[in-house]
Amino acid sequence: MIATSKLRSVALAIILSWGWKRAVLALVAGALSALAMAPFNAWPILFVTFPVLVWLIDGAGAGRYRGVPAAALTGFWFGLGYFVPGLYWIGYAFLVDADTFAWLMPFAVLGLPAYLALFPAIGCALARLIWTRDASRVLALAAALTLSEWLRGHVLTGFPWNTFGYALSTPLALAQPASLVGLWGMTLIAIAIFASPAALIDSGRRGVRPWLAPLAALVVLLAMGTFGAVRLALRPTAMVPDLKLRIMQPNLQQDVKFNYSAKAEVMRKYLTLSDRASGPRATGVHDVNILIWPESAFPFFLTREADAMAQIADLLQPGTVLITGSVRAPDGPRNARVTRAYNSIYVIDHDGNILSVYDKLHLVPFGEYLPLQGLMERLGFEQLTKVQGGFISGTLSRKLDIPRAPRALPLICYEAIFPDYVAAQNSADRPGWMVNLTNDGWFGISTGPHQHLQQAQWRAIEQGLPLVRAANTGISAVIDPLGRNIAELGLGVEGVLDSSLPAAIAPTIYARSGDIPAAVLLAAALLVVFRRRAAKSVAR
């Protein structure tokens, strides 16, 4: 009783806060919430921060227009607090060429989070519109924020980085229900679970059992963990027979990676490192079936450099292929001036033949192209990669054909963070694995690459497909269809990673149904909320 009384006193102080105090509370709650993401994974903090958000929205009702503007402002400050520490690492990219881009760093570190904070602002405003006075307001918040998170993942090409559902990543058992409901369903569940302690202050109301909502949340959390533990126990990692991978992680600095004059140095490093023996029984690249190099591996157009192609052919033995990222010039005369290019993946055999090509579909705004490209360039702006006119987006999603191996779904860089994009690839010719080439070297030794890896793991769980990740500076990894890292090369490490390829499992419910299960959960949550609102209206 004493503990409940103290909790009610704290909650009441939060509810009654206004002005700058309300803004600071929301900002701090959002900032602490960022600790739930990789590499910290301190998700229990959300049992504190989300109730604070609920109580702030409770108090917003004292404002005008049913409290919707106050709730929106609360959501904005919460989102800004969440995204600034969660995405600070983006600023590192502006220091790679500091003379050109350093002045833009504050705009990126604060401007992007401010834009992203508009989405929790929308979510909190929507939540206030359907708010209730009992524990069902937790579901109102969960449903509204899930809708706003979905919008964040789609509007203006989308950026679903650190979506709240990723809090349920550790232990791995908690992430397994993503195979049923995907990221958006897990986001709704996570918000409802973590916000549930807010109902503990409702004890003063007649007939209210304040412990029921948090108890139900703990039961759901336990059920999720049990489901995940059983799923992991029943599905040990199986390997594709007679197939060996080698991932080469060069740990090249960006000023070398994009410098044509460093061509010989880059090729020498790649070739030497790729042929390095990595264990007592490994004797070099001839012991490997598939060699994988990271995104945009070369400071030149690979297929236009005959000597580089010849060196690759000399490296590869019969039966070995290379999967590598490279900037690709558009088709045309070889001596034609290239003004724009594709960010691509090549599959190359031991004779130097190009077996398969994929051009990146989902380009990075401000990194690979500028919105309103022509106008921005006339004003003197350029994207970080300095490609005049921006990269060209691919037009066709295609799988990579690889000799003696299952077909692979290619994902370049942050294409791996879009669950809808990956899910949309599912068809009768389902791939056997996903290969994610990336260059996280833009972001230094920071939390960004850890978050990127975490999101890639979720794509494996959602689809029931293994994912192989080759990163320039790390973190490279081989992930099985249940999200287990069976091999990993750490951040900032130079080396090679040898592994077998995990075998795919049967398509998951999410792979077959997409976001339908999440939509059903969302509809159920909204039904409960509207029924409670209707019941309260009748009672009055």
C-alpha positions as CSV (number, residue, x, y, z in Angstrom):
1,M,0.0,0.0,0.0
2,I,2.8,2.4,0.9
3,A,4.6,1.6,-2.4
4,T,1.3,2.1,-4.3
5,S,0.7,5.4,-2.6
6,K,4.2,6.6,-3.5
7,L,3.7,5.6,-7.1
8,R,0.5,7.5,-7.2
9,S,2.2,10.6,-5.9
10,V,4.9,10.4,-8.5
11,A,2.4,9.8,-11.3
12,L,0.2,12.7,-10.1
13,A,3.2,15.0,-10.2
14,I,3.9,13.9,-13.8
15,I,0.2,14.2,-14.8
16,L,0.0,17.7,-13.4
17,S,3.3,18.9,-14.9
18,W,3.1,21.6,-17.5
19,G,5.3,23.8,-19.6
20,W,9.0,23.2,-19.6
21,K,8.7,20.5,-16.9
22,R,6.4,18.4,-19.1
23,A,8.9,18.8,-22.1
24,V,11.9,17.8,-19.9
25,L,10.1,14.8,-18.5
26,A,9.1,13.6,-22.0
27,L,12.6,14.3,-23.4
28,V,14.3,12.4,-20.5
29,A,11.9,9.5,-20.8
30,G,12.6,9.3,-24.6
31,A,16.4,9.4,-24.1
32,L,16.3,6.6,-21.5
33,S,14.2,4.6,-23.8
34,A,17.0,4.5,-26.4
35,L,18.9,2.2,-23.9
36,A,16.5,-0.5,-24.9
37,M,18.1,-0.8,-28.3
38,A,21.4,-2.5,-29.3
39,P,24.1,-2.7,-28.1
40,F,22.7,-2.0,-24.6
41,N,19.4,-4.0,-24.9
42,A,18.3,-2.6,-21.5
43,W,14.6,-3.1,-22.3
44,P,13.4,-3.2,-18.7
45,I,13.9,0.6,-18.6
46,L,10.8,0.8,-20.8
47,F,8.7,-0.4,-17.9
48,V,9.5,3.1,-16.5
49,T,9.6,5.3,-19.5
50,F,6.4,4.2,-21.2
51,P,4.2,4.6,-18.1
52,V,5.7,8.2,-17.9
53,L,4.5,8.8,-21.4
54,V,1.0,7.4,-20.5
55,W,0.8,9.8,-17.5
56,L,1.9,12.7,-19.5
57,I,-0.9,12.0,-22.0
58,D,-3.3,11.7,-19.1
59,G,-2.3,15.2,-18.0
60,A,-2.6,16.5,-21.6
61,G,-6.4,16.4,-21.2
62,A,-6.3,19.6,-19.2
63,G,-5.3,21.5,-22.3
64,R,-7.4,22.8,-25.1
65,Y,-9.0,20.8,-27.9
66,R,-9.3,17.7,-25.8
67,G,-5.6,17.8,-25.1
68,V,-4.6,16.7,-28.6
69,P,-2.1,19.5,-29.2
70,A,-0.5,19.0,-25.8
71,A,-0.3,15.2,-26.4
72,A,1.3,15.8,-29.8
73,L,3.9,18.1,-28.3
74,T,4.6,15.5,-25.6
75,G,5.1,12.9,-28.3
76,F,7.5,15.2,-30.1
77,W,9.7,15.7,-27.1
78,F,9.6,12.0,-26.3
79,G,10.6,11.2,-29.9
80,L,13.4,13.8,-30.0
81,G,14.8,12.4,-26.7
82,Y,14.6,8.9,-28.2
83,F,16.1,9.6,-31.6
84,V,19.0,11.9,-30.8
85,P,21.0,9.4,-28.7
86,G,19.7,6.5,-30.8
87,L,21.0,8.0,-34.1
88,Y,23.9,10.2,-33.0
89,W,26.2,8.0,-35.0
90,I,24.9,9.4,-38.3
91,G,27.0,12.5,-37.5
92,Y,30.2,10.4,-38.0
93,A,29.4,10.2,-41.7
94,F,29.8,14.0,-42.0
95,L,33.3,13.8,-40.6
96,V,34.6,11.4,-43.3
97,D,35.1,14.5,-45.6
98,A,35.0,17.1,-42.8
99,D,36.1,20.0,-45.0
100,T,33.0,19.5,-47.2
101,F,30.4,18.2,-44.8
102,A,31.3,18.9,-41.2
103,W,29.1,22.0,-41.1
104,L,26.1,19.9,-41.8
105,M,26.6,17.5,-38.9
106,P,24.5,19.5,-36.4
107,F,21.6,19.5,-38.9
108,A,21.9,15.7,-39.3
109,V,22.3,14.9,-35.6
110,L,19.3,17.2,-34.6
111,G,17.4,17.7,-37.8
112,L,16.7,14.0,-38.7
113,P,15.6,13.2,-35.1
114,A,13.4,16.3,-35.1
115,Y,11.8,15.0,-38.3
116,L,11.4,11.5,-37.0
117,A,10.0,12.8,-33.7
118,L,7.0,14.1,-35.7
119,F,5.8,10.5,-36.0
120,P,5.5,9.8,-32.2
121,A,3.9,13.2,-32.1
122,I,1.3,12.0,-34.5
123,G,1.0,8.7,-32.5
124,C,0.4,10.5,-29.2
125,A,-2.1,12.9,-30.7
126,L,-4.0,10.0,-32.2
127,A,-3.9,8.2,-28.8
128,R,-5.3,11.2,-27.0
129,L,-8.2,11.3,-29.5
130,I,-9.2,7.8,-28.5
131,W,-8.0,8.0,-24.9
132,T,-9.9,6.2,-22.1
133,R,-9.8,6.6,-18.3
134,D,-9.0,3.0,-17.5
135,A,-6.3,0.5,-18.3
136,S,-7.4,0.2,-21.9
137,R,-5.7,3.6,-22.6
138,V,-2.5,1.5,-22.7
139,L,-3.9,-0.3,-25.7
140,A,-4.9,3.1,-27.2
141,L,-1.3,4.2,-26.9
142,A,0.0,0.9,-28.3
143,A,-2.3,1.0,-31.3
144,A,-1.7,4.7,-32.1
145,L,2.1,4.5,-31.8
146,T,2.2,1.3,-33.9
147,L,0.3,3.2,-36.6
148,S,2.7,6.1,-36.4
149,E,5.7,3.8,-36.4
150,W,4.4,2.1,-39.5
151,L,4.1,5.5,-41.1
152,R,7.7,6.3,-40.1
153,G,8.7,3.1,-42.0
154,H,6.9,4.2,-45.2
155,V,6.6,8.0,-45.6
156,L,9.2,9.6,-47.9
157,T,10.8,6.2,-48.6
158,G,10.7,5.4,-44.8
159,F,13.2,5.0,-42.1
160,P,12.0,2.3,-39.6
161,W,15.3,2.4,-37.6
162,N,15.0,1.4,-33.9
163,T,11.3,0.8,-34.1
164,F,10.0,0.1,-30.6
165,G,9.4,-3.6,-31.3
166,Y,13.2,-4.2,-31.5
167,A,13.3,-3.8,-27.7
168,L,12.2,-7.5,-27.6
169,S,15.4,-8.7,-29.2
170,T,17.2,-10.1,-26.1
171,P,17.1,-12.8,-25.0
172,L,16.6,-14.2,-28.5
173,A,13.6,-16.3,-27.4
174,L,11.6,-13.0,-27.0
175,A,12.2,-12.2,-30.6
176,Q,10.8,-15.4,-32.0
177,P,7.1,-14.3,-32.2
178,A,8.3,-12.0,-35.0
179,S,8.0,-15.1,-37.1
180,L,4.2,-14.9,-36.5
181,V,3.4,-11.2,-36.4
182,G,6.4,-9.4,-37.8
183,L,8.0,-6.1,-36.6
184,W,4.7,-4.1,-36.5
185,G,2.9,-6.7,-34.5
186,M,5.8,-6.9,-32.1
187,T,5.8,-3.2,-31.8
188,L,2.2,-3.1,-30.7
189,I,2.8,-5.9,-28.2
190,A,6.0,-4.3,-26.8
191,I,4.4,-0.9,-26.2
192,A,1.3,-2.5,-24.5
193,I,3.6,-4.6,-22.3
194,F,5.9,-1.8,-21.3
195,A,3.2,0.8,-20.8
196,S,1.0,-1.5,-18.6
197,P,2.4,-0.4,-15.2
198,A,0.8,2.9,-15.8
199,A,-2.5,1.3,-14.7
200,L,-1.2,0.7,-11.2
201,I,-2.3,4.2,-10.2
202,D,-5.9,3.5,-11.0
203,S,-6.6,1.8,-7.7
204,G,-8.8,4.7,-6.4
205,R,-11.5,3.9,-8.8
206,R,-14.5,1.7,-7.8
207,G,-14.2,-1.9,-9.1
208,V,-10.8,-1.4,-10.6
209,R,-8.1,-4.0,-10.3
210,P,-5.0,-2.1,-11.1
211,W,-2.7,-5.1,-11.0
212,L,-4.6,-6.8,-13.8
213,A,-3.0,-5.0,-16.7
214,P,0.6,-5.4,-15.6
215,L,-0.1,-9.0,-14.7
216,A,-1.6,-9.7,-18.1
217,A,1.5,-8.1,-19.7
218,L,3.9,-10.3,-17.7
219,V,1.8,-13.4,-18.7
220,V,2.1,-12.3,-22.4
221,L,5.9,-11.7,-21.9
222,L,6.3,-15.1,-20.3
223,A,4.3,-16.8,-23.1
224,M,6.4,-15.1,-25.7
225,G,9.6,-16.3,-24.0
226,T,8.3,-19.8,-23.7
227,F,7.2,-20.0,-27.3
228,G,10.6,-18.7,-28.4
229,A,12.6,-21.1,-26.1
230,V,10.6,-24.1,-27.4
231,R,11.1,-22.9,-31.0
232,L,14.8,-22.5,-30.6
233,A,15.1,-25.9,-28.8
234,L,13.1,-27.7,-31.5
235,R,15.0,-26.2,-34.4
236,P,18.8,-26.6,-34.1
237,T,20.8,-25.0,-36.8
238,A,21.1,-27.2,-39.9
239,M,23.7,-26.5,-42.6
240,V,23.6,-26.7,-46.4
241,P,25.9,-29.6,-47.2
242,D,29.2,-29.2,-49.0
243,L,29.0,-25.4,-49.1
244,K,31.6,-23.2,-47.4
245,L,31.4,-19.4,-47.2
246,R,34.2,-16.9,-46.5
247,I,33.4,-13.3,-45.7
248,M,36.2,-10.8,-46.1
249,Q,36.1,-7.8,-43.8
250,P,38.8,-5.3,-44.8
251,N,38.2,-2.6,-42.2
252,L,39.1,0.1,-44.8
253,Q,38.8,3.7,-43.9
254,Q,36.4,5.7,-46.0
255,D,39.0,8.1,-47.4
256,V,40.8,5.0,-48.8
257,K,37.7,3.2,-49.9
258,F,36.6,6.0,-52.3
259,N,40.0,7.2,-53.5
260,Y,40.8,6.0,-57.0
261,S,44.5,6.5,-56.4
262,A,44.3,3.8,-53.7
263,K,43.2,1.2,-56.3
264,A,46.3,-0.9,-56.1
265,E,46.4,-0.8,-52.3
266,V,42.7,-1.8,-52.1
267,M,43.1,-4.7,-54.5
268,R,46.2,-6.0,-52.8
269,K,44.5,-5.9,-49.4
270,Y,41.4,-7.7,-50.6
271,L,43.3,-10.4,-52.4
272,T,45.8,-11.0,-49.6
273,L,43.1,-11.0,-46.9
274,S,40.7,-13.2,-48.9
275,D,43.4,-15.9,-49.3
276,R,44.4,-15.8,-45.7
277,A,44.2,-19.1,-43.8
278,S,41.7,-18.6,-41.0
279,G,42.1,-21.8,-38.9
280,P,44.3,-24.8,-38.4
281,R,42.5,-26.7,-41.3
282,A,42.0,-23.7,-43.6
283,T,44.6,-23.3,-46.3
284,G,43.2,-20.3,-48.3
285,V,40.4,-19.3,-50.6
286,H,40.6,-22.5,-52.7
287,D,39.0,-24.2,-49.7
288,V,35.9,-22.0,-50.2
289,N,32.8,-22.2,-52.4
290,I,31.6,-18.6,-52.0
291,L,33.8,-15.6,-51.2
292,I,31.9,-12.5,-50.1
293,W,33.2,-8.9,-50.2
294,P,31.2,-5.9,-48.8
295,E,29.2,-3.1,-50.4
296,S,30.8,-0.7,-52.8
297,A,34.1,-2.5,-52.4
298,F,36.1,-0.6,-55.0
299,P,37.1,3.0,-55.7
300,F,36.5,2.3,-59.4
301,F,34.0,0.7,-61.8
302,L,35.1,-3.0,-61.4
303,T,34.1,-4.3,-64.8
304,R,35.9,-1.4,-66.5
305,E,39.2,-2.3,-64.9
306,A,40.5,-5.3,-66.8
307,D,43.5,-5.8,-64.5
308,A,41.3,-5.9,-61.4
309,M,39.0,-8.5,-63.0
310,A,42.0,-10.5,-64.0
311,Q,43.3,-10.5,-60.4
312,I,39.9,-11.7,-59.2
313,A,39.9,-14.5,-61.7
314,D,43.4,-15.5,-60.6
315,L,42.3,-15.5,-57.0
316,L,39.2,-17.7,-57.5
317,Q,39.6,-21.4,-58.1
318,P,37.3,-23.6,-60.1
319,G,34.2,-24.1,-58.0
320,T,34.6,-20.7,-56.2
321,V,32.5,-17.6,-56.9
322,L,32.8,-14.1,-55.6
323,I,29.8,-12.1,-54.4
324,T,30.9,-8.4,-54.2
325,G,29.5,-5.0,-54.0
326,S,30.6,-2.5,-56.6
327,V,29.5,0.8,-58.2
328,R,28.2,-0.1,-61.7
329,A,28.3,2.2,-64.7
330,P,25.1,2.3,-66.8
331,D,25.2,0.2,-70.0
332,G,26.8,2.1,-72.9
333,P,30.1,2.6,-74.6
334,R,33.0,1.8,-72.3
335,N,34.7,5.1,-73.2
336,A,31.6,7.2,-72.5
337,R,31.8,9.6,-69.6
338,V,29.9,8.3,-66.6
339,T,27.9,10.9,-64.6
340,R,25.6,8.5,-62.7
341,A,25.9,5.0,-61.5
342,Y,24.2,2.1,-59.7
343,N,25.1,0.6,-56.3
344,S,25.3,-3.0,-57.3
345,I,26.1,-6.6,-56.4
346,Y,28.0,-8.9,-58.8
347,V,28.4,-12.6,-58.8
348,I,31.7,-13.5,-60.5
349,D,33.1,-16.9,-61.3
350,H,36.7,-18.1,-61.6
351,D,36.9,-17.2,-65.3
352,G,35.9,-13.6,-64.5
353,N,32.4,-14.0,-65.9
354,I,29.6,-12.0,-64.4
355,L,27.0,-14.6,-63.5
356,S,24.4,-12.3,-61.9
357,V,23.9,-8.6,-61.1
358,Y,21.6,-6.7,-58.7
359,D,21.1,-3.0,-58.6
360,K,20.1,-1.4,-55.3
361,L,16.4,-0.4,-55.3
362,H,16.0,1.5,-52.1
363,L,18.6,4.3,-52.1
364,V,19.6,6.3,-49.0
365,P,18.4,9.9,-49.0
366,F,21.2,12.4,-48.7
367,G,23.7,9.5,-48.8
368,E,23.1,8.2,-52.3
369,Y,20.8,10.9,-53.7
370,L,19.3,14.2,-52.8
371,P,15.5,14.9,-52.7
372,L,14.9,17.3,-55.5
373,Q,18.3,16.4,-56.8
374,G,18.6,19.0,-59.6
375,L,17.5,21.9,-57.4
376,M,19.7,20.9,-54.5
377,E,22.7,20.6,-56.7
378,R,22.1,24.0,-58.2
379,L,22.1,25.4,-54.6
380,G,25.5,23.9,-54.0
381,F,24.5,20.7,-52.1
382,E,25.8,17.2,-52.7
383,Q,25.2,13.8,-51.2
384,L,27.8,12.2,-49.0
385,T,28.9,9.8,-51.8
386,K,29.5,12.8,-54.1
387,V,28.1,11.1,-57.2
388,Q,26.9,13.9,-59.5
389,G,23.2,13.5,-60.1
390,G,22.9,10.9,-57.4
391,F,22.9,7.1,-57.7
392,I,20.4,5.4,-60.1
393,S,17.8,3.3,-58.4
394,G,17.5,-0.3,-59.8
395,T,14.2,-1.1,-61.5
396,L,13.9,-4.9,-60.9
397,S,14.1,-7.0,-57.7
398,R,15.9,-10.2,-58.6
399,K,17.5,-13.0,-56.8
400,L,21.2,-14.0,-57.4
401,D,21.9,-17.3,-59.2
402,I,24.9,-18.9,-57.6
403,P,26.4,-22.2,-58.9
404,R,25.9,-25.2,-56.5
405,A,24.2,-23.0,-53.9
406,P,20.6,-21.9,-53.2
407,R,19.4,-18.7,-54.9
408,A,20.1,-15.6,-52.7
409,L,18.0,-12.5,-52.0
410,P,20.4,-9.5,-52.2
411,L,20.0,-6.7,-49.7
412,I,22.4,-3.7,-50.0
413,C,23.0,-1.7,-46.9
414,Y,19.9,-0.5,-45.2
415,E,17.5,-2.5,-47.5
416,A,17.8,-5.0,-44.7
417,I,15.9,-2.8,-42.3
418,F,12.6,-2.9,-44.2
419,P,10.5,-5.9,-43.2
420,D,7.8,-5.1,-45.8
421,Y,10.4,-5.0,-48.6
422,V,11.9,-8.4,-47.6
423,A,8.5,-9.9,-47.1
424,A,7.4,-8.7,-50.6
425,Q,10.0,-10.9,-52.1
426,N,8.4,-14.1,-51.0
427,S,7.0,-16.1,-53.9
428,A,7.0,-19.6,-55.5
429,D,10.7,-19.2,-56.1
430,R,11.5,-18.5,-52.5
431,P,15.3,-17.9,-52.0
432,G,17.4,-20.1,-49.9
433,W,19.1,-17.3,-48.0
434,M,19.6,-13.5,-47.9
435,V,23.0,-11.8,-48.5
436,N,23.4,-8.3,-47.0
437,L,26.4,-6.3,-48.2
438,T,26.9,-3.1,-46.3
439,N,29.5,-0.4,-45.6
440,D,29.0,0.7,-42.0
441,G,32.4,2.3,-42.1
442,W,30.7,5.6,-42.5
443,F,29.7,5.4,-38.8
444,G,32.9,4.5,-37.0
445,I,33.0,2.6,-33.8
446,S,29.5,3.5,-32.6
447,T,26.2,1.9,-31.7
448,G,25.0,2.2,-35.3
449,P,26.5,-1.0,-36.7
450,H,25.2,-3.0,-33.7
451,Q,21.7,-1.7,-34.4
452,H,22.0,-2.5,-38.0
453,L,23.0,-6.1,-37.2
454,Q,20.1,-6.4,-34.8
455,Q,17.6,-5.4,-37.5
456,A,19.2,-7.9,-40.0
457,Q,18.7,-10.7,-37.4
458,W,15.0,-9.9,-37.3
459,R,14.6,-10.3,-41.1
460,A,16.0,-13.8,-40.7
461,I,13.5,-14.6,-37.9
462,E,10.6,-13.1,-39.8
463,Q,11.3,-15.0,-43.0
464,G,12.8,-18.3,-41.8
465,L,15.8,-17.6,-44.0
466,P,19.5,-17.5,-43.0
467,L,21.2,-14.1,-43.6
468,V,24.8,-13.6,-44.4
469,R,26.2,-10.2,-43.7
470,A,29.4,-8.8,-45.1
471,A,30.4,-5.3,-43.7
472,N,33.4,-3.2,-44.5
473,T,34.3,-2.4,-40.9
474,G,31.9,-4.9,-39.3
475,I,29.8,-6.3,-37.9
476,S,30.0,-9.3,-40.4
477,A,27.9,-12.3,-39.4
478,V,26.3,-15.5,-40.5
479,I,22.8,-15.7,-39.0
480,D,20.6,-18.8,-39.0
481,P,16.8,-18.7,-39.8
482,L,15.9,-18.2,-36.1
483,G,18.3,-15.2,-35.7
484,R,21.2,-17.1,-34.0
485,N,24.6,-15.7,-34.9
486,I,26.6,-18.8,-35.7
487,A,29.6,-16.8,-36.7
488,E,30.6,-13.2,-36.3
489,L,33.5,-10.8,-36.9
490,G,33.4,-7.8,-34.6
491,L,33.3,-4.1,-35.3
492,G,36.6,-2.5,-36.4
493,V,38.3,-5.9,-37.0
494,E,40.2,-6.8,-40.1
495,G,39.9,-10.5,-41.1
496,V,38.0,-13.3,-42.7
497,L,35.0,-15.2,-41.4
498,D,34.6,-18.8,-42.5
499,S,31.3,-20.6,-42.0
500,S,28.9,-23.1,-43.6
501,L,25.6,-21.7,-44.8
502,P,22.6,-22.4,-42.6
503,A,19.7,-24.1,-44.3
504,A,16.4,-22.3,-44.6
505,I,13.3,-23.6,-42.8
506,A,9.7,-23.7,-44.0
507,P,8.2,-20.2,-44.6
508,T,7.0,-18.6,-41.4
509,I,3.5,-17.4,-40.8
510,Y,4.8,-13.8,-41.3
511,A,6.5,-14.9,-44.6
512,R,3.2,-16.3,-45.9
513,S,0.9,-13.6,-44.5
514,G,2.9,-10.4,-44.3
515,D,1.4,-7.8,-42.0
516,I,-2.1,-9.4,-41.8
517,P,-1.5,-10.8,-38.3
518,A,-0.3,-7.4,-37.1
519,A,-3.3,-5.8,-38.6
520,V,-5.5,-8.3,-36.8
521,L,-3.8,-7.4,-33.5
522,L,-4.2,-3.7,-34.2
523,A,-7.9,-4.1,-35.0
524,A,-8.4,-6.1,-31.8
525,A,-6.7,-3.5,-29.7
526,L,-8.8,-0.7,-31.2
527,L,-11.9,-2.8,-30.7
528,V,-11.2,-3.1,-27.0
529,V,-10.6,0.7,-26.8
530,F,-13.7,1.7,-28.6
531,R,-15.8,-0.7,-26.6
532,R,-14.5,0.7,-23.4
533,R,-15.2,4.2,-24.6
534,A,-18.7,3.3,-25.6
535,A,-19.3,1.6,-22.2
536,K,-18.1,4.7,-20.4
537,S,-20.4,6.9,-22.5
538,V,-23.4,4.7,-21.7
539,A,-22.5,4.7,-18.0
540,R,-22.5,8.5,-18.0
